[in-house]
């Protein structure tokens, strides 16, 4: 994590790194409000019905998780909050699609450019979902906007020389050919996207397990200090303070040690192929169970795109292309349960 203190971040007394996570108070001050209309899984799933081991990465041999990410390339950026939120939502789209078809992966840079939920110096996963819910075009697929690891205030690497303001070419863009041959880059406004039906927060081991089991991954806070040199196994500890966001895809038990399955955004060279197992329950979860975890349910996503030409001049000025399919959770059905072991 970044060592320079930024105005939106809090340093912890026991940490050599500053936080990349807004406090709940900062998130609320930014205008965050949950949007919940259907019953929550914690109200209709019995604790005794939860399995001892469950992970969306392997449900009866099928993976319902999307690709791992690295927030620190092409330069350092404290955007864990955006990565955790995007990964957890993409997983839920994959779950709703029953793992059929090519994975839907979401553009983290779109969040940094337009989301008003944070920057390379910290932010809020809950605020990401609040923004997507309020944005009529949702969030674009990652082939629309590559991750640059830059936000408007960052001067790291090449960030000071590029434009990350929220405009058409910084939402979805393409380039026609080499500039020496008369090529140009331009925005596209008919693009694949995901929208959100509901979003909210959940706290505590039991409620988190029920939310994950019923509907998919969560974006959760964690004390990242013990993770920096993590090499594998179940890592234990209460944790001092939340300074990082990860996504939680499941849980398990190893030789009597209960743990969460955590996907990080530091690349697959880290940990257990970008994952870690963090002790679960009894106040030993590195703060994962104590800080509000963010969740969202997908509403629509683009299954069949509006076909554009290579330079996309035929996809400008005609409005965005919305998805055509509704998340089954909109009916109150716990769509994860039918896959459960």
N, C-alpha and C positions, 0 to 999 in steps of 0.2 A: 504493500500500500504506500501511497505517496507520503513523503516526509514533510512537505511544506504545508503549513496550516492555511486552509481556505475558510472564508466567512461562513459557509453553510455547514461546516464540519466541526465535530467535537473531538478533541484529543482526550484519551483516557490516561489516568495517572500511571497505570501499570503498563502502558503500551508505548513502544517506540514508534508506532505508526499512528496516523490520525484516521478518523472514521470516514468511510465512504458512504455512510448511511444517515439520512435525515432522522431526527428523533420523531416520535409520533406527534409532538407539538409542532415541529417544523412542517410536517406533512399536512396537518390540519390547517396551519396558517397559510399554506399554499392553495387551500380551497378543497382539499380532499373530502369527499363524502361517499360512503359505501352505497351500492345500489343492489339491494337484495329483495326479491319478490317471491321466491320459492322456498319451501322448507329446507333448512340446512341439514346435511347428513348427520350431524351430531344429535338431531332430534328424531331420526328414524332408523338409525343403525344401532343395534345392541352391542355393547362392548364384547360380550362373550362370542359374538359372531365374527370378530376380527381374527384372522389367522396369525400365527406366531411369526411368520415370514411372508412378506409381500413386497414386490418391487415391480414397478411398471416396465422396467428394463427387461424383465423376463417373466412373462405370464404364460405358463404352459408352453414355453419355448418361443413365444412371440415377443418382440420388443415394441413397446408403445412409447418409447422416448425418442427424441430427436437428437441431432448432432451436438457434440460438445463444442464449446467456444473458448477463445482466448482473448480476454479484454485488453491485454498488454501489448498487442501488436496492431499496426506497425510502429506504435510508440506507446508510452505508458499513459493509461487513462483509467481513472477511478470510477468506472461505469458498471461495477458489479450489479448495482440495483437494476439497471436496464437489462443486463444479460440474464439475471435470474428471472425477472418478470417475463422476458421474451421467451426464454427456454421453457418455463412452466406452462405458458399459454400455448406454445407450439405443441408441447406434449398433449395437451388437452384436445387440440384439434386432431392430432393423430389418433387419440383414443376415440373421439367421436366418429372418425372415419374408419374405425376398426382396423387400423394399420394397413389400409388398402391404398394403393397408388403411391406416387412419389411423395416423400415427406414435405410438409409445409414448414419452411424456416423463415423467421421474421427478421426484419431489418432493424438491428439495434441502432444504426446511425440515424434512421428516421426518428427514433425516440430522442436522440441527442439533438437533432436539428430542430425538432418541432414540438417535443412533448411537454415542455414546461414542467418537467418532473425532476430536473437535476442537470448535472453536467459532469465533466471529467473529474470534478472535485467533490462528487457525492450527490445523492438523490434518494428517491423513494420508489420502491416497487409498487406500493399502493397508488401513488400518484400517477404512475405509468398507466395502470388500468383505468383510473379515473379519466385520464386524457383519451385513451382509446375509446372508451364508452361514449365520450362526448364528441368525438371526431366522426363526422358522417362517413368518411372514407376509411376509418379504422387505422390499421397499421399495415404497411406494404410488405410483400415478400422480399427476401434479402437479395434477390437478383435485380431488384429495382435500385438498391442503394447499398453499396459495399461499406463495410465497417472501416472507418478511417481513424478511430480512436482520437477524435477531436471534438471539441465543443467550442462555442463562441469565445469563451474567456481563456481557453488553453493556449499557451505558447510553446508547448512541448513539441520537439521535432519540427515537422513542417506545418503544424497547426496554425501558426501565426500568419501563414501565407495563403490560406484557403478560406473560402466562404462557406460557413455552415448555417447561414440564416435559413429560416423556413420559407422556401419558395419552391416553385414547381420542380426545378432541376435538382433540388435537395430533398425532394420526396421520392420521385422516380425519374430516372434519366437514362439516356443512352447516347453514344457518340457514333456518327455515321461512317467516318473513315479518317485517315490521317489528315491533319490540318493542312499540310503542304499540298494535299490533293483537293483542297476545298472542303474538307470535312468540318463538321460542327457537332457540338454537344447540346442537347436540349432536354427540357422536361417532358414527361409523358403524363397525361391525365386520364388514361384508361389503363388501369394497372390491377394486378391481382392483390387482394387485400383480405384481412381478417377483421371482423368486428366482434364486439363483446355484448353478451346478453346481461350478465350480472357480475358483480365483483364485491369483495369484502375482505375481512380479516378473520383469522382464527388463532387462538392461543391455547397452549396446553397439550400434553401428550395424547390424551384420549380423543379430544376433538380434532386434532391434527390427523391422527390415524384414520378417523372416520371420513374426513374430507378427502384425504388422499385415496383411500379405498374406493370411495363412491365416484370421485370426479377427476382425480389426477394430481399431478405434481403441484407443489406449493413453492412460492418464493419466500424464503425465510432469512432472518438475521442470524448472525453467528459471531462469536469472538474468534477472529481469524488468527490471532497470535500463535496458538498452538498448531495451526495448519501450515505455517510457512515452511517448516522442514519435515512435514508429514511424509512418511515413506510407505505407509500401509498398516493394516490392522485396525482395531477399534481404538480410537483415541478418546481418552476420558478426561473429565474435568468440568467444573462448574462454569468456568469462564468469568471474565471480569466485566466486560461490556461489549455490546454489539458494535462492530465496526466494518461489517462486510455482509453482502447478500449472496446467498447460494440458492439452489433449488433442491428440494427434497422429493425424491421419487419413490421412496418406500422405507421399509424397516426390516429388521431381522433380529436373530439371536445367535451369538457365536460363543460356544462354551459357557453358556450362562450369562454372557454379557449382552444386554439389549442395546441395539444401536439404530440410528437413522442412516439411510442411504442418501448421501449428499453428493450432488453434482456441482463441481466448482467451475469457474470460468477462467482458469489459468492454463489451459491447454492439456493435451493428453500425455505430455511428458511428466506431468505432476501427479502425485498420489497414485491411486489405483486406476490408471487410464482416465484421469480427470475426475474420478470419484473418490470419496472418502467415507469411512464408517465412523460415525460420531455417537458416543454413548447416549443412550435414551433413558429418560425417566430419572426420578429421585434427585432432581437438581443437578445432573451431571452432563448436561447436553450442550455445553459451551454457549449457553443462553438461547439456543434454538427454540426451546419451548416457552421462553419467558418474554420474547419480543413478538409482536403481532406478525404472523405469516400472512402473506397476501395471496388471494386466489381470484380467478376469473373464469367464467364459462364462455366458450365461443358461441356467437350467435350465427354469423354467416362467414363463409370463406369462398374464395374463387376456385371452383373445380374445373370450369371451362373458361379459358381467357377470351377476351376480345382480341382477335389476331391482328397484330400490327406489323408493318413492314420493318425492314432492318433499321432504317433511320427514324422510324416511328412518327413521321410527319403526318400520317393518317390517324394518329391517336392523340392529337393535340386539340384542345378546345371542345371536347365532346363529352366531358364528364367521366367520372371514375366507373370502373367495372366492379360491381359488388358480387359477392358470392351468392350461391343459390340454395344453400343447405342450412337447416336449422339444427343447432345442438340439441340432442335428445334431452338434456337436462332442463330445457325450457318447459318440458311437460312435467317436471318433478321426478322423472325416472332416474334412479342412480345408475347411470350407464356403465360405470366401472364394475358394478357388482357382477354382471354376467360373465366377466372375464376372470373373476377372482378364483384363486386356488382353494 
